[in-house]
Amino acid sequence: MFEDTITAIATPLGEGGIAIIRISGENAVTIGDSIFQSRSGSENYLANAKSHTIHYGYIHLNKKRLDEVMVSVMRAPATFTREDIIEINCHGGIQATKSVLDAALKSGARLAVPGEFTKRAFLHGRIDLTQAEAVSDLINARTSMALSAANEQLEGKLSQRINQLRDDTMHVLAHVEAHIDFPDEDIKPDTMDGLIQRLEKAKSLIEKLMATANDGQLIRRGIRVAIIGKPNAGKSSLLNQLLGHDRAIVSNVAGTTRDTISEEAQIRGILVVFIDTAGLQETDDQVEQEGVKRSLDSLKQADLILYVLDSSEPLTADSKSSLADLSDRKHIVVLNKSDLPAVLDPKKIQDSEIVSVSSINGEGIESLKDAIQKSVWDGEITSEMLEVMVNSRHQDALDRAKTSLEASIYQLQSGTELDLVSVDLRISTNAIGEIVGKTTTENLLDSIFSTFCIGK
């Protein structure tokens, strides 16, 4: 693949002030020179330029000027891909960007496939596989916490732990295979204890890493929060307060919301997808029935439920029944309309966290946000927590590694033949190596990098 020089638009498609066309590969500078004309008109201008410099001029094709540009020259190996890179900063109109890309393609470059620039960075050894995934996480980060977690992983914090884990299992595997090759002497008892302790330590680290998987998923995709309750309890007004702007229609007429409304917000650094639902009630209206059905579907998919009650009205039997149904679900009872005289007695609500708010004046909204964050993390969110949050791919590999490690520990303790021990140790070591890309397959790489955008 390295024989090809690739190119792609590295900025979002659409109109903008500037667009960037990236060219990477052995012939990047030659292709750049073939379409770039400096103000001085010098031949091979980019070929004679110093690395990591930027130059003003024009892009042309077949003697036709296409755009006025700035061109960056970056020479291997001090580049993202560890190949020569040319980046053309052109005007961000759709036609201007397309014409510059077409010029690069007609001059010998190939259109990059999704994630190919980052894949080349990985295959050239500039980054490992966890760092490559962090690039995607960085691009897709929608909250400050997701951004921090991606930066920690890009810096190699997770890689350090995975590499140490792999070194530990490799050490034991090498020791076992040495005794297989030279079986004259048994492994000494104290040596055997040391090997088992090393594997126990590795297993403990795997368990700690796997424990971060749920947190990692929450940071990357956020949480779904369903806002439910009776008609006219103030669900839509509450949504607007949590978002900080008017998203849902608010009316004194009960049953204004007849469909689910979904909107994202950042709450204490966590991405939260709020789903405002139709009021839960018995009805003969077919449209309202469909709205109630969708509300119940949203309820099933939610990670957290905000059950909104009108505190200016008494607690009804139906509301008590609904609260009982939520007893095994993560939920917060929101007593809305605290700006009105209170009628509902909070003492009648058992086994639920209760937050009083006013969706009219915003009273209690910050406390509700704290409660939402606490439902995800009970305590302070530290930078150390963000360093090593594994994703689902890592979790699967660690799970396989742990199973094989447990088998290896049992076999060593039971005096099993070392040939069998080495098989499980090698499975564990390879599974750990998959995470950073030291043992991998082309199918795995294609699966990972196909999720990237084309220009990255």
N, C-alpha and C positions, 0 to 999 in steps of 0.2 A: 504493500500500500504506500510505502514511502517514496516510490518512484514517481507518484503523481503529485502535482502541485494543485492544491485545492483553493477554492474561493467561495465566499458567501457574504451575504449582508449580515453584519454583526449587530445591527440596531433594529428596533421594532419596525415592522412594515407600516407604511402610512406617511402622511405629511409631517414634516418637522423641520427644524432649523438646519440640522446636520444629520447625515447618515454616514456610516462607516462600512466600507467594503474591505474585508480581510483576505489576504492572499498568503498562503503558507506552503513552503516546500522548497525543493532544491532550485527550482527555476523562478521563484517568487520575484527576485530582483530583476531578472531578465524580462519577465512578463511585465513588471512594473515599468521598466524603461521603454518597452515597446508601445506603451499607451500614454506615457507621461511626457510632457514637454515643459521644460523649465522656462523661465522668462528669458534666460540667456540663450536658449536654444541649443545648449550643449548636448552632444551625443553621449549615451551611456551615463547620464547624469547621476542616476541612483546607484549605479555600480561603483562610482567613485565617491559616493557619499559615506560619511562616517556612520557607524552604528548608533542607533537611538537618537537620530536627528529627524527634524521635520522640514519639509520643503514646499515652497509655493510654486504653483504652475497650473497646467491645464491637462485634462484628459482628452485624448483625440483618438479617432479610429478612421482609417482610410482618409487621412488629411482633413477630417471633419471634427471641429472642436465640439466636445460634448458638455464639459463643465469646468468651472474654475475650482481648484481643489488645493488641499494641503495633504502631502503624502509623508507618512512616517516610515523610516527605514530601520529595521531591527534585525541584527544578524545573529545567527546561531553561534553558540548554544544559549545565549542569554535572552531567550524569548519564552513565551508561554508553551509553545510546542517543541522547543529546542531545535527548530528549523528556522531558516530565513523567513521573515515575515514583512510584508508590505501592507500598511493600512492606509486606505484612501478616504480622507474626510471630504465628502462632497456635499452639495446642497441636498436637503432632505425631502425634496419632492419625489413622488412616486416614479415619474418618468426619468428624472435626473438620476436617481439611484439605480433604476433598472438599466439605463443606458451604460453606466459605468461598469456594472456587473457584467453586462453582455460583452463589453469591450475586453474585460479580463478573460471571459470564457472563450471568446473568438481568438484570443492571443495565446491560448494553450493551457489555461487552467481548467480544472474539472470542478463542477459544482459539488461542494461538500455535502455529505449526508449528515443527518442529525447527530450532534455530539462529536463529530470527527476531529475537531480541533482539540478538544479535551482528551479524546481517545489517544491521539498522537502524543499528547503530553504524558499520558500514563504509559504508553508503550515505549516512550523514550526515557522513562524512569524519572521524569521531573516530579511527578506526584504518584501516590499509590491510589488504590481503588476507593478507599474511604474518602480521600481528599477530592477525587474526581466527583464522587457523589455530593460532596460538600459544595462544589461549584454549582451544581444544579439546585441544591437547597438554598444557596446564597441568592441565586437569581429569582427563585420562587418564594423567598421569604416575604411574608406579609405582616409580620409583627417584629418589634424590636428584639423580643426574646428568640424568635426563630432566626433572626439575623445574627445574634450573638452566638447561638448554638452552631450555626453553619460556619462562622468564622473560627470558632474553637476547633471544629473538626478539620477545617482547611489548614489550620496551623499545625495539625498533626497530633493533637492531644490523644485522640482515640487510637491513632496508629501506633503511638508509643506503647500503649498498654497491650494492644494486640500483638505487636512484635515481641514484647517481653513474654507474653503468654506462649507464643510459638517457640521462642528460644527455650523455654522451660521444658516443653514437651519434646522438643528436638534433642535436648540434652539427655533426657531419660531414654528416648528411642535409640540414640547413638550408643549409650551404655549397654542397653539390652542387646542390640545387634552385635556389639563387640563380643559379648559373651556367647552369642550364637555362633560366631565365626571361630571363637577360641573357647570351646566348652570344657577344657581340662579342669577349670576351677569354678566352683559355684560362686554366686554373688555373696559376698560376706554379709552377715546379718546387719551390721551397722550401715553398710552401703545400701542394702535393700531398704532399710528404714528411711535413709536419706532420700532415695528415689521416690518412695511412697509419699513422703512428706512434701516433696516438690510437686507431685501430681495432685495431692490434696490442696495445696496452695493454689495451683492452677485452676482446679475445680471451683474453689471459693471465688476466685477472680471472675470466672465465667458467670457464676451465679449473680455477682454484683453487677456485671455488665448487662445481663439479661433483665435484671430488675429495672433498668432504665428504659426498656423498650416501650412501655406504655407512655411514659413521660415524653419520650422522643416522638411518638406518634401524635400525641396531643400538641406538642410544639409545632410539628410540621403541618398537620391538617386542622388543628384547632378543635374546639368542642361544639357540639350542637346543643342548643338550649331551646327547649319548647316552652312557650308562654301559653298557659292554658287557664281556663276558668269559665265561669258563667258569663252570659252576655252582659255587657255594660259594667263589668267589674273594673274596666280601665286597662285592659291588656294592650290595646293599640297605643294609648297615651304612655304607658310604661315603656313600650318599645321605642317610641320617639325620644323619651328622656334618656334611655340607655344609649341610643345612637347619637344623641346630641343634635338631631335635626328631625323635621317632620317627614316621616316615611309612610306611615299608615294614616288612613283617613280616620279622623276622630269625630264622633257625633254623640249627642245625648240619646239618640235613638238606638235602642238595643238591637244587636245583630248587624251592625254596620259591616263587620268583617265576615265575608262569606267564603273566603278562600284563604289558604295559608300564604303568608308573606315572609320571605326569607331575606335577611340582610346581615352583612358582616360588620363587626366592630372589634376594636382592640381594647380589651379589658385587662388592665394591669400587665400588659405585655403579652397577653394570650389572645389568639384569634378565636373569636366567639361568633358562631353563626346563629343568630336569633331567628326563631320561627314564630311569628305571631299567628295564632290559630283562630278559627271561628269558635264562638261560644258553645260550650257543651250543654246541650239541652235536647229534650224530646221535641220533635217538630214534624208537621205534616208537609211542610214546604220541601219540594224535591231539591231545590238549590241549597237550602240550609242543610238538608240531610247529607248532601255530598260534601258540604263544608265540614260538618261534624265528622264524617268518615275520614276526610283528609287530616283533620285534627288528631284523630286517634292513631292514624298511620305515623304522623310526626312524633307522637308521644312514644311510640315503640322504638323509633330510631334515635331518640334524644339521649345524649350523655347526661344531661341535667334538665330537670323540670322546674319551672317557676310557676307555682300554683297561685293564681291571683284571686284574692278575696276582697270584697267590698267591706271595709271595716265599719262603714256607717249603716250596715245591715246585719241582722242576726245570722248566726251560722245555721244553715239549713241542713236537713237530713241528707239531701243529695250531696252537699259539699262534704259532710262527714263521711259518707260512703266513698266519695272520690278520694279523700285523704287516706282512708283505710287501704284503698287499692294501690296507693303510692308508697306504702310502708316499706316495700322491698326495693324501691327505686331511689336513686339519688335525687333529692328534691329540696326546694326552699319554698316555704309559704310566704307569700308577699301580701301583707295587709295594706291594701291601697286606700287612698282617700283619707290620709291622716290629717288633712286640712279640715275635715268635717268632724262633727261630734262623734266620738267612738261609741258604737253599739255592740259590736262583736267582742266577746270576751276571749282573749288569747289563751286563757287557762283551759279552755275547752278543746284546744288543739294539742294533741299529745305526740311525742316522738318526732317532732319536726323542728327544723331551724326556722325561726320566724324573723322577718325583717319588715318594719313598718316604713311605708313611703307615701309620698304624695306625688302622683304623676302630673299634677298641675303646677306646683311650685318647685319640684325637684328635691324636696326634703327626703332624706334617707337614701337617695340614689347612690351616693358614694359608699354607704354601708352595704348596700346590695351588691355593688361591684366587688367590695372586699369579700363578701360571702361567696360570690361566684368564683373568685380566684382561690379562696380557701377550699372550695369543693374539689379543685384540681390539685393544689399543693397546700398542705397544712403546715405552714411555717414559711420561713424566708427562702426566697429563691436565690441561690448563690451562683457565682460564676463556676464553681467546681461542679455543680449539678449539670451545667450545660456542656461540660467538656467532653463527656463520653456517652451521649445518648444514642443508643444503637437504633437502627431501623429494622424493618421486618426481614430484610435479606440477612443482615448481621445476626438477628435473633435465630433464624433458621440454622445458620452455620454453627452458631454457638451451642444450640440445642443438640446438634449431631455430635459436636466435639465433646460436650459434657457426657452424653450417653456412652461414647467410646472410652472416655477417661474413667468413668465409673467402672466399666468392665475391666479396664487395665489395672486399676487399683485392686479390685477383687481378685483378679488372676494372680497378681504379684503376692498378695497376702495369702492366697491358697496354694502357692507353689506350682501354678500351671506352667506348662511348657513355654519357654520364652518365645518360640516361634509364633504361638497364638497371641501372646502379649504384644509382640511387635506389630501384628496386623491391626489391632485396635488402636495402638499408639500412632500408627501411620495414618489411620482414618481420622483420628482426632487432630493430628498435626496438619493434615491437608485441609480439613474443614476450617481450621483457624486461619490457614494461609489464604483461603478463598476470600476472606474479608478484606484483606489488603491487596489481593491480586497476585500473591506469590504462587498460588496454585489456582488455575482458572481455565475456562474453556472459551472458545470463540462465541458459543451460544450465549454464555453468561454476559460477556462483554457487549454483544449486540443488544441483549435485553436491557442492560443498564444504560448504554449510551443512546439508544433509540428514543429515550424519553427526553433527551436534551433538545434545545432549539437548534436549528441548522447552523447559525452563525457562531455557536459555542462548542 
